[in-house]
């Protein structure tokens, strides 16, 4: 018996998205920032993140703790943030 037959609820909760290959830049997976905007900018710089060429994915824990949580959320409004509508 397969896992889908044994535990069908697992498949209904599975959240996997597949994206086409990014042939112009690279991907940056970001998480655990907790509102630290300066740290996020440093990560972008070290990764040579170019919002025109690269894609940004978030795995959570972007806000709280630091007072700059709003600034941390701004890149999520950019077209480089995935999943996006493009």
C-alpha distance (Angstrom), angle and dihedral (degrees) to the residues before:
residue distance angle dihedral
X1 . . .
X2 3.82 . .
X3 3.80 124.6 .
X4 3.81 89.7 -110.0
X5 3.80 89.7 57.4
X6 3.80 93.4 44.4
X7 3.78 97.6 44.6
X8 3.83 111.5 15.1
X9 3.83 91.0 168.3
X10 3.83 89.1 69.2
X11 3.79 91.9 64.7
X12 3.80 92.6 46.6
X13 3.83 89.1 56.6
X14 3.81 95.9 44.4
X15 3.79 110.9 116.2
X16 3.78 109.2 -169.6
X17 3.77 124.3 149.8
X18 3.77 124.9 -169.9
X19 3.81 120.0 -152.4
X20 3.77 131.2 -169.2
X21 3.77 117.0 -102.0
X22 3.79 114.3 -82.5
X23 3.79 102.1 -128.0
X24 3.81 95.7 175.8
X25 3.79 103.4 52.1
X26 3.76 142.9 -16.0
X27 3.79 138.8 -82.6
X28 3.78 126.2 -105.9
X29 3.80 119.0 -161.0
X30 3.78 110.4 -157.5
X31 3.79 130.0 -168.5
X32 3.77 142.7 134.7
X33 3.82 93.6 46.2
X34 3.85 93.9 131.1
X35 3.79 93.6 -165.3
X36 3.81 96.0 -52.1
X37 3.80 99.1 141.0
X38 3.80 95.0 176.0
X39 3.79 90.9 53.5
X40 3.82 90.1 49.5
X41 3.82 91.3 52.4
X42 3.80 89.8 49.4
X43 3.80 90.2 52.4
X44 3.81 90.0 49.9
X45 3.81 90.5 50.9
X46 3.80 94.8 47.0
X47 3.80 90.5 48.7
X48 3.84 92.0 47.4
X49 3.78 86.7 -125.3
X50 3.80 112.3 -170.1
X51 3.80 111.4 -174.2
X52 3.80 90.0 -154.3
X53 3.82 93.3 58.2
X54 3.79 108.2 20.0
X55 3.78 134.8 65.9
X56 3.79 126.8 -130.6
X57 3.80 123.5 -148.6
X58 3.81 124.2 -174.8
X59 3.79 124.0 -148.7
X60 3.81 94.8 -176.6
X61 3.80 143.2 -99.4
X62 3.79 93.3 92.5
X63 3.81 98.9 139.5
X64 3.83 140.6 45.8
X65 3.82 133.1 60.3
X66 3.81 97.9 48.5
X67 3.82 122.0 66.4
X68 3.82 93.1 -129.0
X69 3.80 96.1 73.9
X70 3.81 92.6 123.1
X71 3.81 91.5 56.6
X72 3.82 89.9 50.1
X73 3.81 89.5 56.1
X74 3.81 95.7 52.0
X75 3.85 95.9 83.6
X76 3.80 88.2 58.8
X77 3.82 86.9 70.7
X78 3.82 92.2 55.7
X79 3.83 122.3 97.3
X80 3.83 88.9 -119.2
X81 3.83 89.9 69.1
X82 3.80 114.3 97.0
X83 2.86 137.1 -116.5
X84 3.75 87.4 45.4
X85 3.76 133.4 156.7
X86 3.78 95.2 -109.0
